[in-house]
């Protein structure tokens, strides 16, 4: 296996494993909020936003991990009908023409989005008013990981064409 692809795969596996533990604080915040709201009739000002942020982090940091494990929604009607070599060629073309340019632009945009947020020390316009720049940075990191995983998959597909007689 290519060392770059292997490193990206390991990075996304590690990130996915660590990120999976975010369900624990998410469950805690949801249970706490429900308890405070329905037992003491004193909902928190931060509970809803905290669950949104924690789940958002969990979601975006899982982009690359999900791609690595083929967990994203895919329409493979055409791909399923092809033999292995043409299927791999199709994946390479789709990656080069659609995936990498689109996700590359989204990655650049989210980086700019995060940097702009840091420039103004952006905070939410709610009563809790948490800072938004760390969360926008995490969103950018999620897209970087997704883009890198797309590069790893492309490397693996190109490598498989040269090593296997499909």
N, C-alpha and C positions, 0 to 999 in steps of 0.2 A: 504494500500500500504506500502511496505517496506520503511523505512526511508532513507536508502542509495539510493535506486532506485529513490525515490521521490526527494532527493537532487540533484542527477545527472540530472534528468529531468528538474528541475528548473534551474540548472546551464546552461544547453544547451539551454533552452528557453530564458534565459536572454542574453546569448552570441549571440544567433541568432537574437534577437531583436536589440541589440546594433550594431551588425555587419551589419545589414541591412542598417543602416544609412551611411555606407561607399560608397553607390552609389552616395551620394551628392558630396563629394569631387572628386569622380571619374568623374562625369559629368562635374564639374567645370574645372578639369585639361584637359579633352578632348576638351571641348569648347574653353578653353584658347589656347591650342596648335593649334587647327584648325584655330582660329582667327589670332594668331600670324603668322602662316605659310602662310595662303592664303590671308590675308588682308595686312599684313606688310612685307611678304616674309622674315620673320626672325624666323624660327622655334627655339624652345628652345632646349637646350642640355639635358634637364631632363624630358621632357614631356612624351616620350614613356616609359621610365623606371618607372616613377612615376605611370602611369596608370597600368603598369604590377604589380608593388608592391601593389598598392591599391586593384586591382582586386584579386591578389593572397591572400592577407589577408582576403578579403571578402569570397573567395572560401574556404580556409582551416579552417577558424573559423566557417564555416557553416557545416562542416562535421557531427558533433554530432547532431546538430539541425535537419539536413536533415534525419539522421538515426532515430531520435526520431519520426519524422513525416512520416516515411516510404517513403521518397522522393528519395532514391537511386534507380538506375536501378536494377531490380530483375527479375529473370526468375522463375516464380512461377507455371510453368506448372504442376509439380508434387504436389506441396503444395496445389494448388487450387482443386485438385481432392480428397484430403484427408478430413476426418471428423475432427472436431476441436481438439480432443485429440491427434490423431496421427500427425496432423499438428504441434501442439505445441511441441511434442516430436521431430519431425524432426527439428524444429527451434532450440531446445536445442542442439541437436547433431551437427548440422551445426555450431552453435555458438561455441561449445566446440572444435570441430575438425578443423574447418577452420577459422572462423572469429577471435576469440580471439588470437589464436597463430599467425596468419598472421599479424593482426593489432598490436598485442603486439610487435612483432619483428620490424615492421615498426616504431612503437612509440619509441622503444629503439634506433633504428638507427637514427631517426631524432633528438633525444635528443643528441646523440653523435655527429651528424653532426653539430648541433647548438653549442655545447661546443667547438668543434674543430675550428669553425668559430670565437668564442669569443677569443680563445687562440691566434690567429694570427691577431685579429682585422681586419678581412677580409673586403675588399672593392671591389666593382665591378671594372672591368678593362675597364671602359668607361671614356669618358671625364668628365662626372659628378662625377663618382666614389663614389656613396653613400655607406655607410656601409651595409654589408650584414648580419651581426650577429643578428641584431634585427629581420630581416625577417625570418631567419632560426629558430630563437627562436619561433616566431609566428607559423611557420610550425609545430614545435614540439608540441606546445600547441594545435594546431588543431588536431593532431593525438592522443594526450592524451584525449581530449574531445570525439573523436570518440571511442576510446577504452573504456572509462568510460561509454559511452552510450550503447555500446555493453554489458557491465557488467549489466547495468540497465535493458536492454531488457531480458537478461538471467535470472536475478532475477525475473522479472515480469512473464516470461514464467514458471519458476519453481514454483512460487507462485500460478499461475493460475491452474497448475496441481493439487495442493493440495486442492484448495478451490472450484473448480467447477467440477461438474459431466459432463464431455464432452461427 
